[in-house]
Amino acid sequence: MRREDSNKEKCLSAIYKVLKPSGLLSITEQPGDPDFLPLPVVRSLVEKQGFEFVEIYGKKKNYTANFRKSVQISADINY
């Protein structure tokens, strides 16, 4: 997560708003980053904003996690 974003929830909410339906958010964390966040923390922050976890590449302190914006199906469909 970006160090400059002190309010991570607000940042993720803004990303969610502008990302197209089913769009992909990819977050990479690497060793030595002073603002490193473990995957469980990242997942919690991101999923609270409505994203769905898709996959992870790497392990522990060197990973890229992908999340997808949920596709909301309209209940206004008339048959």
Secondary structure, DSSP 8 states (H G I E B T S, - for coil): --TT-S-HHHHHHHHHHHS-TT-EEEEEE-TT-TT---HHHHHHHHHTTTEEEEEEEEETTEEEEEEEE-----S----
